[in-house]
Amino acid sequence: MSRAVFLGSFDPPHKGHRDAILSVVNSDVMRRCNIEKLHVIVAQQNPNKPKSTPFIDRYKMCLAMFGDIDNVLVDDIENQVKPQYTFDLFKRFHRNEDDMITSDFWWVITTETIDELINGEWYKGITMLCENKFIVIVKNDEEIKHIKREINWKEGQVNFVKLQSTCNVHSSYIRQQCKDGYTEVLNNTNAYVKDYVIRNKLYF
């Protein structure tokens, strides 16, 4: 059996993230790729986001946001091994060290992440594009065409899943709105996350 991994800072997790996860687990790609479980991996500390909210807060919010979805596991593995880069974490996966995930896994990403990898915004991004298998969440056929133009995929290296969502919000927007005092933006999360953010004054 294979696993799928979906990484993120989730600062905070929101309905857009949840819709992306549901789009994957409800698609036929899970069956076609023989995927047993999708691991939502909360980043310990993104090197590009040095002021992230503490891991434990983001992990608790992700448990509340995604923990009820079948075949999904909210994973704290980055907090256990504390890799410097995602590249290092994936090397451990490929070597199947400590039986952490499995050497056979699919990386769930968006077209935005694809562009970041190509543009060198991730450590050894091009190498990661070559060494891994992908489930790419896309909004439309134009995004699929764009990705295929940018990358010469190997046979069986990529699957595309259409995003089923009407939520068009980013975590950075939620943080900024909270900072400006507009807590209504937290309606893009759920009741637990909204209460957690307000109670702990995470973004104020």
C-alpha positions as CSV (number, residue, x, y, z in Angstrom):
1,M,0.0,0.0,0.0
2,S,1.1,3.6,-0.7
3,R,0.6,6.7,1.4
4,A,0.0,10.3,0.3
5,V,1.5,13.3,2.2
6,F,0.1,16.8,2.2
7,L,2.5,19.3,3.9
8,G,1.7,22.8,5.0
9,S,2.2,25.4,7.7
10,F,-1.6,25.5,8.3
11,D,-1.3,28.9,10.0
12,P,-4.2,28.6,10.5
13,P,-5.9,25.7,8.7
14,H,-9.1,26.7,6.9
15,K,-11.9,25.4,4.8
16,G,-9.8,25.7,1.6
17,H,-7.3,23.2,3.0
18,R,-10.1,20.9,4.1
19,D,-11.7,21.1,0.6
20,A,-8.4,20.2,-1.0
21,I,-7.9,17.2,1.2
22,L,-11.5,16.0,0.6
23,S,-11.0,16.5,-3.2
24,V,-8.1,14.0,-3.0
25,V,-9.6,11.4,-0.6
26,N,-12.9,11.4,-2.5
27,S,-11.3,11.0,-5.9
28,D,-10.5,7.7,-7.7
29,V,-6.8,8.4,-7.4
30,M,-6.8,6.8,-4.0
31,R,-7.9,3.5,-5.5
32,R,-5.8,3.8,-8.7
33,C,-2.6,4.5,-6.7
34,N,-3.5,2.0,-4.0
35,I,-3.2,4.7,-1.3
36,E,-4.1,3.6,2.2
37,K,-4.0,6.9,3.9
38,L,-3.4,10.6,3.4
39,H,-1.0,12.1,6.0
40,V,-1.5,15.8,6.7
41,I,2.0,16.8,7.9
42,V,2.2,20.0,9.9
43,A,5.4,21.8,9.2
44,Q,7.6,22.2,12.3
45,Q,9.0,25.5,11.0
46,N,9.0,26.6,7.4
47,P,12.4,28.3,6.7
48,N,10.6,30.8,4.5
49,K,8.1,31.7,7.3
50,P,10.3,32.3,10.3
51,K,7.5,33.8,12.4
52,S,5.1,30.9,12.2
53,T,2.7,30.2,15.1
54,P,4.1,27.6,17.5
55,F,3.8,24.0,16.1
56,I,1.6,22.7,18.9
57,D,-1.1,25.4,18.2
58,R,-1.2,24.7,14.5
59,Y,-1.2,20.9,15.2
60,K,-4.2,21.2,17.6
61,M,-6.1,23.3,15.0
62,C,-5.4,20.8,12.3
63,L,-6.6,17.9,14.4
64,A,-9.9,19.8,14.9
65,M,-10.1,20.8,11.2
66,F,-9.2,17.5,9.5
67,G,-9.3,14.8,12.2
68,D,-12.8,13.6,11.3
69,I,-12.0,12.9,7.6
70,D,-11.8,9.2,6.8
71,N,-8.4,7.9,5.6
72,V,-6.7,11.1,6.8
73,L,-4.1,11.2,9.6
74,V,-2.9,14.5,11.0
75,D,0.8,13.8,11.5
76,D,3.3,15.4,13.9
77,I,6.3,13.7,12.3
78,E,8.1,17.0,11.5
79,N,8.0,17.9,15.2
80,Q,9.5,14.5,16.0
81,V,12.4,14.5,13.6
82,K,12.8,18.3,13.1
83,P,14.2,18.2,9.5
84,Q,15.8,21.4,8.2
85,Y,14.1,21.1,4.9
86,T,11.3,19.1,3.3
87,F,14.0,17.5,1.1
88,D,15.6,16.0,4.2
89,L,12.3,14.6,5.4
90,F,11.5,13.0,2.1
91,K,15.0,11.4,2.0
92,R,14.0,9.7,5.3
93,F,10.8,8.6,3.8
94,H,12.5,7.1,0.7
95,R,14.9,5.2,3.0
96,N,11.9,4.1,5.1
97,E,13.7,5.1,8.3
98,D,11.9,4.4,11.5
99,D,9.0,3.1,9.6
100,M,7.7,6.7,9.5
101,I,5.6,6.7,6.3
102,T,6.6,4.3,3.6
103,S,9.2,4.4,0.8
104,D,6.3,4.4,-1.7
105,F,4.4,7.7,-1.2
106,W,2.7,10.4,-3.3
107,W,3.3,14.1,-2.6
108,V,0.0,16.1,-2.7
109,I,0.7,19.6,-3.9
110,T,-0.9,22.5,-5.7
111,T,0.1,24.3,-8.9
112,E,1.4,27.2,-6.6
113,T,3.9,24.8,-5.0
114,I,4.9,23.4,-8.4
115,D,5.8,27.0,-9.5
116,E,7.7,27.5,-6.3
117,L,9.7,24.4,-6.8
118,I,10.5,25.3,-10.4
119,N,11.5,28.9,-9.4
120,G,13.9,27.7,-6.7
121,E,12.0,28.8,-3.7
122,W,12.4,25.3,-2.1
123,Y,15.7,23.8,-1.2
124,K,16.7,21.4,-4.0
125,G,13.3,22.0,-5.5
126,I,14.2,20.6,-9.0
127,T,15.7,17.5,-7.4
128,M,12.4,17.0,-5.5
129,L,10.4,17.3,-8.7
130,C,12.6,14.5,-10.3
131,E,12.6,12.1,-7.3
132,N,9.0,12.0,-6.2
133,K,5.5,11.1,-7.4
134,F,2.8,13.7,-7.3
135,I,-0.9,14.2,-6.9
136,V,-1.4,17.7,-8.1
137,I,-4.6,19.6,-7.0
138,V,-5.7,21.8,-9.9
139,K,-8.6,24.2,-10.4
140,N,-9.1,23.6,-14.1
141,D,-7.7,22.1,-17.3
142,E,-5.6,25.2,-18.0
143,E,-3.5,24.5,-14.9
144,I,-2.9,21.0,-16.1
145,K,-1.7,22.3,-19.5
146,H,0.5,24.8,-17.7
147,I,2.2,22.2,-15.6
148,K,2.7,19.8,-18.5
149,R,4.4,22.6,-20.4
150,E,6.7,23.3,-17.5
151,I,7.7,19.8,-16.5
152,N,8.5,16.7,-18.6
153,W,6.8,14.2,-16.3
154,K,7.9,10.5,-16.4
155,E,5.2,7.9,-17.1
156,G,3.1,7.3,-13.9
157,Q,4.8,10.1,-12.0
158,V,1.8,12.4,-11.7
159,N,-2.0,12.3,-11.2
160,F,-4.2,15.4,-11.3
161,V,-7.2,16.0,-9.0
162,K,-9.7,18.7,-9.6
163,L,-10.3,21.0,-6.6
164,Q,-13.9,20.8,-5.4
165,S,-14.2,24.1,-3.5
166,T,-15.8,27.5,-3.5
167,C,-13.5,28.7,-0.6
168,N,-11.0,31.3,-1.9
169,V,-9.0,32.3,1.1
170,H,-5.4,32.0,2.2
171,S,-4.0,31.7,5.7
172,S,-2.0,34.9,5.3
173,Y,-5.3,36.8,4.6
174,I,-6.9,35.3,7.7
175,R,-3.9,36.4,9.8
176,Q,-3.9,39.9,8.4
177,Q,-7.6,40.3,8.9
178,C,-7.3,39.1,12.5
179,K,-4.5,41.5,13.1
180,D,-6.7,44.3,11.8
181,G,-9.5,43.2,14.2
182,Y,-11.8,41.5,11.7
183,T,-12.5,38.2,13.3
184,E,-15.4,37.4,10.9
185,V,-12.7,36.0,8.6
186,L,-12.4,33.1,11.0
187,N,-15.7,31.8,9.7
188,N,-13.5,30.3,7.0
189,T,-12.3,27.8,9.6
190,N,-14.6,25.9,12.0
191,A,-16.0,26.6,15.5
192,Y,-13.0,25.0,17.3
193,V,-10.3,26.8,15.3
194,K,-12.2,30.1,15.5
195,D,-12.5,29.8,19.3
196,Y,-8.9,28.6,19.6
197,V,-7.5,31.6,17.7
198,I,-9.6,34.1,19.6
199,R,-9.0,32.5,23.0
200,N,-5.2,32.3,22.5
201,K,-4.9,35.7,20.7
202,L,-2.8,34.0,18.0
203,Y,-2.9,36.7,15.3
204,F,-3.9,39.8,17.2
